[in-house]
Amino acid sequence: MIAALNSPARRLTFAIVVSVLLHAAVLWLPYIHLPLAKVAFPPLSVRLVSLPKHVEPPMASPEPANPKSTRAPNASGKAKAKTMKKMDKTEGQAAAHPFPKRLMLSFVVQKDGDGLMTGEIHHQLEIHGNKYTLKSMRQTAGPASLNNGDQLTQTSRGNIGERGLQPETFEENEINKSGKKSHRATFDWTAQKVRYSHGGESALPDTAQDMLSFMYQISQIPMNADFFPLPITDGGHMEQYLIEIGAQDDISTPMGKLRSLHLRKIHAQGEVYFEIWLAQEYRLFPVKFRQLDGSDNVTDEYVIAEILATDE
């Protein structure tokens, strides 16, 4: 090597080559995307809890005391009609599913129910004392990410006790090709009002949840009837939902086949609705969610890919 640089011309040439390489490194290295390190999370230590095989159902399914109170605000004054095909029913079951101290669920998102992955969603629940924080982060992936790179973040915070989750705040922040938008709901349990960042407010029922917390609160509700009411806010208004309890299903997921409980929002003909599946052997965690349009076409679906949790 030293012999090769024994003339001034060769030494000058070598210096120029080194200089070019150094400048190229400075220009190009910032654009090299190294793989992100996966955040360490405690190993799965949640004890699998199967639902009771049989709990005697009540003599008759309870009907709402005031049918008008179960109408959704968007029903235009018309009573809700059970226009769906009747769901197969499962036996009643008691609610006995404690929350882990930390929980992370990862979902794959599919558009239009065609099996094409368009993104991923990560849910993370953390409990400290009598307080909880629940976050959902959604990111587009695959061909969809080249077009817009949409992101949706939801955060629910509040108290946790014998009755489960009691939200204090719910925030939603969305970034898409149209720009950014956000809204926030604040739960005033003393005044029994939920107040919105746009300036409005709604009455706050005792069992109210937000669009994120309700997926987990369902595990705390006894399911010994055909349906149950659940008031839910999306951060802009409060709506009284009626959730129909269906049958146990085996669903296919990236984790394998999971035994689940199928629930569905009772809806009028032509109305948008959702379906949700809760894992029987994972404390009724949500493992599948599906949004459908008024013609029963799947517009959005996400399915569980990984469950990590710890009771410590």
C-alpha contacts under 8 A as a table, 3 or more apart, distances in Angstrom:
res1	aa1	res2	aa2	distance
1	M	4	A	5.12
1	M	5	L	6.75
2	I	5	L	5.32
2	I	6	N	6.61
3	A	6	N	5.29
4	A	7	S	7.91
4	A	10	R	7.37
5	L	8	P	7.53
5	L	10	R	5.37
5	L	11	R	5.22
5	L	14	F	7.93
6	N	10	R	7.14
6	N	11	R	7.29
7	S	10	R	5.41
7	S	11	R	6.32
8	P	11	R	5.08
8	P	12	L	6.10
9	A	12	L	5.17
9	A	13	T	6.20
10	R	13	T	5.05
10	R	14	F	6.15
11	R	14	F	5.11
11	R	15	A	6.23
12	L	15	A	5.12
12	L	16	I	6.27
13	T	16	I	5.19
13	T	17	V	6.33
14	F	17	V	5.19
14	F	18	V	6.27
15	A	18	V	5.19
15	A	19	S	6.14
16	I	19	S	5.07
16	I	20	V	6.20
17	V	20	V	5.17
17	V	21	L	6.29
18	V	21	L	5.17
18	V	22	L	6.21
19	S	22	L	5.17
19	S	23	H	6.23
20	V	23	H	5.24
20	V	24	A	6.13
21	L	24	A	5.08
21	L	25	A	6.22
22	L	25	A	5.13
22	L	26	V	6.42
23	H	26	V	5.14
23	H	27	L	6.27
24	A	27	L	5.13
24	A	28	W	6.01
25	A	28	W	5.36
25	A	29	L	5.49
26	V	29	L	5.92
26	V	30	P	7.51
27	L	30	P	7.06
28	W	31	Y	5.67
28	W	32	I	7.04
29	L	32	I	5.35
30	P	33	H	7.89
41	F	308	L	7.46
42	P	308	L	7.29
42	P	309	A	6.89
42	P	310	T	6.41
43	P	308	L	6.48
43	P	309	A	6.86
43	P	310	T	7.04
44	L	307	I	7.45
44	L	308	L	4.98
44	L	309	A	5.01
44	L	310	T	6.07
45	S	308	L	7.95
45	S	309	A	6.07
45	S	310	T	5.03
45	S	311	D	6.81
46	V	100	P	7.00
46	V	282	Y	7.82
46	V	309	A	5.85
46	V	310	T	5.68
46	V	311	D	6.38
47	R	282	Y	7.92
48	L	281	E	5.22
48	L	282	Y	5.51
48	L	283	R	6.95
49	V	97	H	7.65
49	V	280	Q	7.44
49	V	281	E	5.26
49	V	282	Y	6.26
49	V	283	R	5.76
50	S	280	Q	5.77
50	S	281	E	4.93
50	S	282	Y	7.68
50	S	283	R	7.47
51	L	93	Q	6.87
51	L	94	A	7.94
51	L	280	Q	6.27
51	L	281	E	7.52
52	P	55	V	6.90
52	P	93	Q	6.28
52	P	94	A	7.39
53	K	91	E	7.95
53	K	93	Q	7.92
54	H	91	E	6.30
54	H	92	G	6.85
54	H	93	Q	6.82
55	V	91	E	6.99
55	V	92	G	5.56
55	V	93	Q	5.56
55	V	94	A	7.12
55	V	224	N	7.87
56	E	92	G	6.81
57	P	91	E	7.44
57	P	92	G	5.62
57	P	224	N	5.41
57	P	225	A	6.98
58	P	61	S	6.76
58	P	224	N	6.91
58	P	225	A	7.30
60	A	225	A	7.98
61	S	225	A	5.20
61	S	226	D	6.28
62	P	225	A	7.05
64	P	67	P	5.62
64	P	69	S	7.99
64	P	70	T	7.27
66	N	69	S	5.54
66	N	70	T	7.38
67	P	70	T	5.53
67	P	71	R	7.28
67	P	79	A	7.91
68	K	71	R	5.61
68	K	79	A	7.10
69	S	240	Q	7.59
70	T	80	K	7.90
70	T	229	P	7.54
70	T	240	Q	5.63
70	T	241	Y	6.92
70	T	242	L	7.14
71	R	75	A	6.60
71	R	77	G	7.83
71	R	78	K	7.87
71	R	79	A	6.24
71	R	80	K	6.06
71	R	240	Q	6.55
71	R	241	Y	7.87
72	A	75	A	5.43
72	A	80	K	7.88
72	A	239	E	5.45
72	A	240	Q	5.65
72	A	241	Y	6.94
73	P	76	S	6.93
73	P	77	G	7.87
73	P	239	E	6.29
74	N	77	G	7.99
75	A	78	K	5.61
75	A	79	A	7.14
75	A	80	K	7.21
80	K	266	I	8.00
80	K	267	H	6.48
80	K	268	A	5.48
81	A	267	H	6.68
81	A	268	A	4.93
81	A	269	Q	7.29
82	K	266	I	6.51
82	K	267	H	6.46
82	K	268	A	6.32
83	T	267	H	7.21
83	T	268	A	5.99
83	T	269	Q	5.75
84	M	266	I	7.73
84	M	267	H	7.52
84	M	268	A	7.96
84	M	269	Q	7.63
87	M	245	I	7.88
87	M	246	G	5.42
87	M	247	A	7.24
88	D	246	G	5.49
88	D	247	A	5.27
89	K	226	D	7.57
89	K	245	I	6.73
89	K	246	G	4.66
89	K	247	A	4.59
90	T	245	I	7.61
90	T	246	G	6.11
90	T	247	A	4.46
90	T	248	Q	6.28
91	E	224	N	7.34
92	G	222	P	7.96
92	G	223	M	5.50
92	G	224	N	3.94
92	G	225	A	6.69
93	Q	222	P	6.35
93	Q	223	M	5.40
93	Q	224	N	5.73
94	A	221	I	7.84
94	A	222	P	4.93
94	A	223	M	6.45
94	A	224	N	7.24
95	A	219	S	6.48
95	A	220	Q	5.15
95	A	221	I	5.63
95	A	222	P	4.78
95	A	223	M	7.35
96	A	219	S	7.93
96	A	220	Q	6.83
97	H	219	S	6.42
97	H	220	Q	6.60
97	H	283	R	5.23
97	H	284	L	7.26
98	P	283	R	7.39
99	F	283	R	7.92
100	P	103	L	6.35
100	P	127	I	7.79
100	P	309	A	6.51
100	P	310	T	5.82
100	P	311	D	4.71
100	P	312	E	7.83
101	K	125	L	7.65
101	K	126	E	5.79
101	K	127	I	5.00
101	K	128	H	7.35
101	K	309	A	7.66
101	K	310	T	6.07
101	K	311	D	4.97
101	K	312	E	6.09
102	R	124	Q	7.45
102	R	125	L	5.55
102	R	126	E	4.65
102	R	127	I	6.46
102	R	309	A	5.49
102	R	310	T	5.44
102	R	311	D	6.78
102	R	312	E	7.74
103	L	123	H	7.86
103	L	124	Q	5.61
103	L	125	L	4.98
103	L	126	E	6.63
103	L	307	I	7.55
103	L	308	L	5.82
103	L	309	A	4.27
103	L	310	T	6.65
104	M	122	H	7.00
104	M	123	H	5.55
104	M	124	Q	4.48
104	M	125	L	6.46
104	M	307	I	5.99
104	M	308	L	5.11
104	M	309	A	6.18
105	L	122	H	5.74
105	L	123	H	5.06
105	L	124	Q	6.55
105	L	304	I	7.01
105	L	305	A	7.63
105	L	306	E	5.81
105	L	307	I	4.82
105	L	308	L	6.49
106	S	120	E	7.23
106	S	121	I	5.80
106	S	122	H	4.56
106	S	123	H	6.44
106	S	304	I	5.91
106	S	305	A	5.46
106	S	306	E	5.12
106	S	307	I	6.68
107	F	120	E	5.60
107	F	121	I	5.04
107	F	122	H	6.34
107	F	287	V	7.93
107	F	302	Y	5.84
107	F	303	V	5.11
107	F	304	I	4.30
107	F	305	A	5.11
107	F	306	E	7.10
108	V	117	M	6.54
108	V	118	T	7.82
108	V	119	G	6.16
108	V	120	E	4.59
108	V	121	I	6.46
108	V	302	Y	5.39
108	V	303	V	5.46
108	V	304	I	6.52
108	V	305	A	6.43
109	V	117	M	5.58
109	V	118	T	5.60
109	V	119	G	4.92
109	V	120	E	5.27
109	V	121	I	7.03
109	V	300	D	7.44
109	V	301	E	5.80
109	V	302	Y	4.26
109	V	303	V	6.68
110	Q	113	G	5.99
110	Q	114	D	6.93
110	Q	115	G	5.64
110	Q	116	L	5.46
110	Q	117	M	4.70
110	Q	118	T	5.52
110	Q	119	G	7.18
110	Q	300	D	6.23
110	Q	301	E	5.17
110	Q	302	Y	5.88
111	K	114	D	6.47
111	K	115	G	7.25
111	K	116	L	6.54
111	K	117	M	7.04
111	K	118	T	6.32
111	K	298	V	7.87
111	K	299	T	6.08
111	K	300	D	4.96
111	K	301	E	6.33
112	D	297	N	7.43
112	D	298	V	5.13
112	D	299	T	4.37
112	D	300	D	5.61
112	D	301	E	7.43
113	G	116	L	7.77
113	G	298	V	5.40
113	G	299	T	6.71
113	G	300	D	6.64
113	G	301	E	6.36
117	M	141	A	7.34
117	M	142	G	7.07
118	T	140	T	5.68
118	T	141	A	5.11
118	T	142	G	5.87
118	T	143	P	7.31
118	T	144	A	5.95
118	T	145	S	7.77
119	G	138	R	7.17
119	G	139	Q	5.51
119	G	140	T	3.94
119	G	141	A	4.25
119	G	142	G	7.06
119	G	144	A	7.90
119	G	145	S	7.99
120	E	138	R	5.80
120	E	139	Q	5.66
120	E	140	T	6.52
120	E	141	A	7.03
121	I	136	S	6.77
121	I	137	M	5.53
121	I	138	R	4.36
121	I	139	Q	6.59
121	I	302	Y	7.96
122	H	135	K	7.94
122	H	136	S	5.62
122	H	137	M	5.28
122	H	138	R	6.60
123	H	134	L	7.14
123	H	135	K	5.56
123	H	136	S	4.49
123	H	137	M	6.63
124	Q	134	L	5.67
124	Q	135	K	5.24
124	Q	136	S	6.60
125	L	132	Y	7.10
125	L	133	T	5.79
125	L	134	L	4.46
125	L	135	K	6.59
126	E	132	Y	5.69
126	E	133	T	5.37
126	E	134	L	6.56
127	I	130	N	7.18
127	I	131	K	5.78
127	I	132	Y	4.43
127	I	133	T	6.58
128	H	131	K	5.36
128	H	132	Y	6.33
130	N	159	N	5.58
130	N	160	I	5.11
130	N	161	G	6.46
131	K	157	R	7.55
131	K	158	G	5.77
131	K	159	N	4.53
131	K	160	I	5.65
132	Y	157	R	5.77
132	Y	158	G	5.63
132	Y	159	N	5.98
132	Y	160	I	6.33
132	Y	165	L	7.87
133	T	155	T	7.26
133	T	156	S	5.98
133	T	157	R	4.63
133	T	158	G	6.88
134	L	155	T	5.74
134	L	156	S	5.11
134	L	157	R	6.32
134	L	212	L	7.72
134	L	213	S	7.27
135	K	153	T	7.32
135	K	154	Q	5.70
135	K	155	T	4.50
135	K	156	S	6.43
136	S	152	L	7.92
136	S	153	T	5.61
136	S	154	Q	5.04
136	S	155	T	6.44
136	S	212	L	7.61
137	M	151	Q	7.43
137	M	152	L	5.97
137	M	153	T	4.63
137	M	154	Q	6.66
138	R	151	Q	5.57
138	R	152	L	5.02
138	R	153	T	6.29
139	Q	149	G	7.11
139	Q	150	D	6.10
139	Q	151	Q	4.82
139	Q	152	L	6.79
140	T	144	A	6.17
140	T	145	S	5.06
140	T	149	G	5.72
140	T	150	D	5.68
140	T	151	Q	6.79
141	A	144	A	5.87
141	A	145	S	4.78
141	A	149	G	7.63
142	G	145	S	5.64
142	G	146	L	7.30
143	P	146	L	5.49
143	P	147	N	7.18
144	A	147	N	5.46
144	A	148	N	6.78
144	A	149	G	7.16
145	S	148	N	5.58
145	S	149	G	4.36
145	S	150	D	7.08
146	L	149	G	6.45
148	N	176	N	6.10
148	N	177	K	5.41
149	G	176	N	6.69
149	G	177	K	7.79
150	D	174	E	7.50
150	D	175	I	5.55
150	D	176	N	4.52
150	D	177	K	7.24
151	Q	174	E	5.74
151	Q	175	I	5.13
151	Q	176	N	6.63
152	L	172	E	7.26
152	L	173	N	5.84
152	L	174	E	4.48
152	L	175	I	6.47
153	T	172	E	5.72
153	T	173	N	5.23
153	T	174	E	6.42
154	Q	170	F	7.30
154	Q	171	E	5.60
154	Q	172	E	4.46
154	Q	173	N	6.52
154	Q	212	L	7.17
155	T	169	T	7.95
155	T	170	F	5.67
155	T	171	E	5.23
155	T	172	E	6.61
155	T	212	L	7.58
156	S	167	P	6.46
156	S	168	E	7.60
156	S	169	T	5.83
156	S	170	F	4.56
156	S	171	E	6.66
156	S	210	D	7.46
156	S	212	L	6.70
156	S	213	S	6.49
157	R	167	P	5.60
157	R	168	E	5.74
157	R	169	T	5.41
157	R	170	F	6.63
158	G	165	L	7.11
158	G	166	Q	5.66
158	G	167	P	4.18
158	G	168	E	4.44
158	G	169	T	6.62
159	N	165	L	6.09
159	N	166	Q	5.16
159	N	167	P	6.33
159	N	168	E	7.22
160	I	163	R	7.48
160	I	164	G	5.34
160	I	165	L	4.70
160	I	166	Q	6.03
161	G	164	G	5.19
161	G	165	L	6.82
163	R	220	Q	7.09
164	G	217	Q	6.22
164	G	220	Q	6.19
165	L	209	Q	7.90
165	L	213	S	7.12
165	L	217	Q	6.04
166	Q	207	T	7.92
166	Q	208	A	7.68
166	Q	209	Q	7.04
167	P	170	F	7.26
167	P	187	F	6.72
167	P	209	Q	6.47
167	P	210	D	7.24
167	P	213	S	7.48
168	E	186	T	5.90
168	E	187	F	4.78
168	E	188	D	7.23
169	T	184	R	7.15
169	T	185	A	5.64
169	T	186	T	4.63
169	T	187	F	6.00
170	F	184	R	5.60
170	F	185	A	5.14
170	F	186	T	6.67
170	F	210	D	6.69
170	F	235	G	6.57
171	E	182	S	7.35
171	E	183	H	5.90
171	E	184	R	4.39
171	E	185	A	6.52
171	E	235	G	6.97
172	E	182	S	5.46
172	E	183	H	5.59
172	E	184	R	6.49
172	E	235	G	7.45
173	N	180	K	7.40
173	N	181	K	5.98
173	N	182	S	4.33
173	N	183	H	6.85
174	E	180	K	5.71
174	E	181	K	5.43
174	E	182	S	6.19
175	I	178	S	7.76
175	I	179	G	5.81
175	I	180	K	4.59
175	I	181	K	6.75
176	N	179	G	5.41
176	N	180	K	6.54
183	H	196	Y	7.39
183	H	197	S	5.80
183	H	198	H	7.28
183	H	235	G	6.17
183	H	236	G	7.31
184	R	196	Y	5.79
184	R	197	S	5.18
184	R	235	G	5.49
184	R	236	G	7.75
185	A	194	V	6.46
185	A	195	R	5.58
185	A	196	Y	4.53
185	A	197	S	6.36
185	A	235	G	4.89
185	A	236	G	7.21
186	T	194	V	5.51
186	T	195	R	5.16
186	T	196	Y	6.42
187	F	192	Q	7.73
187	F	193	K	6.34
187	F	194	V	4.49
187	F	195	R	6.57
187	F	204	L	7.47
188	D	191	A	5.59
188	D	192	Q	5.66
188	D	193	K	5.20
188	D	194	V	5.79
188	D	195	R	7.60
188	D	204	L	7.78
189	W	192	Q	4.64
189	W	193	K	6.57
189	W	204	L	7.18
190	T	193	K	7.92
192	Q	203	A	6.10
192	Q	204	L	4.71
192	Q	205	P	7.00
192	Q	206	D	7.98
193	K	201	E	6.62
193	K	202	S	5.70
193	K	203	A	4.78
193	K	204	L	4.65
194	V	201	E	5.49
194	V	202	S	5.30
194	V	203	A	6.34
194	V	204	L	5.62
195	R	199	G	7.07
195	R	200	G	6.08
195	R	201	E	4.28
195	R	202	S	6.63
196	Y	199	G	5.48
196	Y	200	G	5.39
196	Y	201	E	5.79
196	Y	235	G	6.49
196	Y	236	G	6.18
196	Y	237	H	7.90
197	S	200	G	7.44
198	H	236	G	7.65
201	E	237	H	7.63
202	S	237	H	6.84
202	S	238	M	6.46
203	A	238	M	7.95
204	L	208	A	6.53
205	P	208	A	5.34
205	P	231	P	7.00
207	T	230	L	6.80
207	T	231	P	6.67
208	A	230	L	6.69
208	A	231	P	4.76
208	A	232	I	5.67
208	A	233	T	7.62
209	Q	212	L	7.96
209	Q	213	S	5.99
209	Q	214	F	5.39
209	Q	217	Q	7.90
209	Q	230	L	7.58
209	Q	231	P	6.27
209	Q	232	I	4.82
209	Q	233	T	6.47
210	D	213	S	5.38
210	D	214	F	5.93
210	D	232	I	5.05
210	D	233	T	4.75
210	D	234	D	5.96
210	D	235	G	7.37
211	M	214	F	5.97
211	M	215	M	7.59
211	M	232	I	6.27
211	M	233	T	6.10
211	M	234	D	5.27
212	L	215	M	6.04
212	L	216	Y	7.80
213	S	216	Y	5.57
213	S	217	Q	6.12
214	F	217	Q	4.85
214	F	218	I	6.06
214	F	232	I	7.26
215	M	218	I	5.85
215	M	219	S	7.95
215	M	285	F	7.87
215	M	286	P	6.33
216	Y	219	S	5.87
216	Y	220	Q	7.86
216	Y	285	F	6.50
216	Y	286	P	7.00
217	Q	220	Q	5.48
217	Q	221	I	7.12
218	I	221	I	5.36
219	S	283	R	7.20
219	S	284	L	5.45
219	S	285	F	7.18
223	M	226	D	7.83
223	M	227	F	7.63
223	M	228	F	7.69
223	M	245	I	7.31
225	A	228	F	7.24
225	A	245	I	7.62
226	D	244	E	6.04
226	D	245	I	5.56
226	D	246	G	7.86
227	F	242	L	6.52
227	F	243	I	5.32
227	F	244	E	4.23
227	F	245	I	5.38
228	F	242	L	5.72
228	F	243	I	5.43
228	F	244	E	6.78
228	F	245	I	7.98
229	P	240	Q	6.87
229	P	241	Y	5.65
229	P	242	L	4.47
229	P	243	I	6.19
230	L	240	Q	5.90
230	L	241	Y	5.13
230	L	242	L	6.25
230	L	243	I	7.23
231	P	238	M	6.72
231	P	239	E	5.59
231	P	240	Q	4.20
231	P	241	Y	5.72
232	I	238	M	5.67
232	I	239	E	5.43
232	I	240	Q	6.32
232	I	241	Y	6.98
233	T	236	G	6.78
233	T	237	H	5.51
233	T	238	M	4.28
233	T	239	E	6.15
234	D	237	H	6.23
234	D	238	M	7.00
235	G	238	M	7.90
241	Y	265	K	6.80
241	Y	266	I	7.47
242	L	265	K	5.91
242	L	266	I	5.52
243	I	263	L	6.57
243	I	264	R	5.60
243	I	265	K	4.59
243	I	266	I	5.90
244	E	263	L	5.61
244	E	264	R	5.12
244	E	265	K	5.95
244	E	266	I	6.07
245	I	261	L	7.97
245	I	262	H	6.62
245	I	263	L	4.83
245	I	264	R	6.77
246	G	261	L	6.90
246	G	262	H	5.05
246	G	263	L	5.38
246	G	264	R	7.40
247	A	261	L	5.99
247	A	262	H	5.66
247	A	263	L	7.99
248	Q	259	R	6.78
248	Q	260	S	5.45
248	Q	261	L	4.55
248	Q	262	H	6.11
249	D	259	R	5.80
249	D	260	S	5.21
249	D	261	L	6.16
249	D	262	H	6.59
250	D	257	K	6.16
250	D	258	L	5.49
250	D	259	R	4.61
250	D	260	S	6.14
251	I	257	K	5.52
251	I	258	L	5.43
251	I	259	R	6.59
251	I	260	S	7.03
252	S	255	M	7.93
252	S	256	G	5.85
252	S	257	K	4.65
252	S	258	L	6.61
253	T	256	G	5.05
253	T	257	K	6.01
253	T	258	L	7.22
253	T	303	V	6.33
253	T	304	I	6.25
253	T	305	A	6.61
254	P	303	V	7.94
254	P	304	I	6.92
254	P	305	A	5.01
254	P	306	E	7.85
255	M	258	L	7.87
255	M	304	I	7.24
255	M	305	A	5.59
255	M	306	E	6.57
258	L	279	A	6.61
258	L	280	Q	7.75
258	L	281	E	7.97
259	R	279	A	6.06
259	R	280	Q	5.59
259	R	281	E	7.12
260	S	277	W	5.77
260	S	278	L	5.10
260	S	279	A	4.40
260	S	280	Q	4.97
260	S	281	E	7.98
260	S	284	L	7.84
261	L	277	W	5.37
261	L	278	L	5.07
261	L	279	A	6.57
261	L	280	Q	6.58
261	L	284	L	7.93
262	H	275	E	7.30
262	H	276	I	6.04
262	H	277	W	4.62
262	H	278	L	6.72
263	L	275	E	5.72
263	L	276	I	5.27
263	L	277	W	6.19
264	R	273	Y	7.75
264	R	274	F	6.00
264	R	275	E	4.32
264	R	276	I	6.30
265	K	273	Y	5.88
265	K	274	F	5.72
265	K	275	E	6.44
266	I	273	Y	7.56
267	H	271	E	6.14
267	H	272	V	7.51
267	H	273	Y	6.40
268	A	271	E	5.51
269	Q	294	G	6.83
270	G	293	D	7.50
270	G	294	G	3.81
270	G	295	S	6.14
271	E	293	D	6.72
271	E	294	G	4.50
272	V	291	Q	7.52
272	V	292	L	5.79
272	V	293	D	4.50
272	V	294	G	4.92
273	Y	291	Q	6.12
273	Y	292	L	5.53
273	Y	293	D	6.66
273	Y	294	G	7.59
274	F	289	F	7.28
274	F	290	R	5.53
274	F	291	Q	4.49
274	F	292	L	5.90
275	E	289	F	5.83
275	E	290	R	5.16
275	E	291	Q	6.64
276	I	286	P	6.98
276	I	287	V	7.78
276	I	288	K	5.70
276	I	289	F	4.48
276	I	290	R	6.36
277	W	286	P	5.88
277	W	287	V	5.82
277	W	288	K	5.02
277	W	289	F	6.43
278	L	284	L	4.67
278	L	285	F	5.32
278	L	286	P	4.45
278	L	287	V	5.65
278	L	288	K	7.18
279	A	282	Y	5.25
279	A	283	R	6.68
279	A	284	L	4.62
279	A	285	F	5.46
279	A	286	P	6.31
279	A	287	V	6.05
280	Q	283	R	6.36
280	Q	284	L	5.41
281	E	284	L	7.05
282	Y	285	F	5.85
286	P	289	F	7.45
287	V	303	V	5.89
287	V	304	I	4.84
288	K	301	E	7.41
288	K	302	Y	5.73
288	K	303	V	4.53
288	K	304	I	6.17
289	F	301	E	5.69
289	F	302	Y	5.51
289	F	303	V	6.75
290	R	298	V	6.83
290	R	299	T	7.72
290	R	300	D	5.79
290	R	301	E	4.35
290	R	302	Y	6.63
291	Q	298	V	5.92
291	Q	299	T	5.70
291	Q	300	D	5.11
291	Q	301	E	6.31
292	L	295	S	7.66
292	L	296	D	5.41
292	L	297	N	5.27
292	L	298	V	4.42
292	L	299	T	5.40
292	L	300	D	7.11
293	D	296	D	5.36
293	D	297	N	5.47
293	D	298	V	6.62
293	D	299	T	6.58
294	G	297	N	7.40
298	V	301	E	7.16
304	I	307	I	7.65
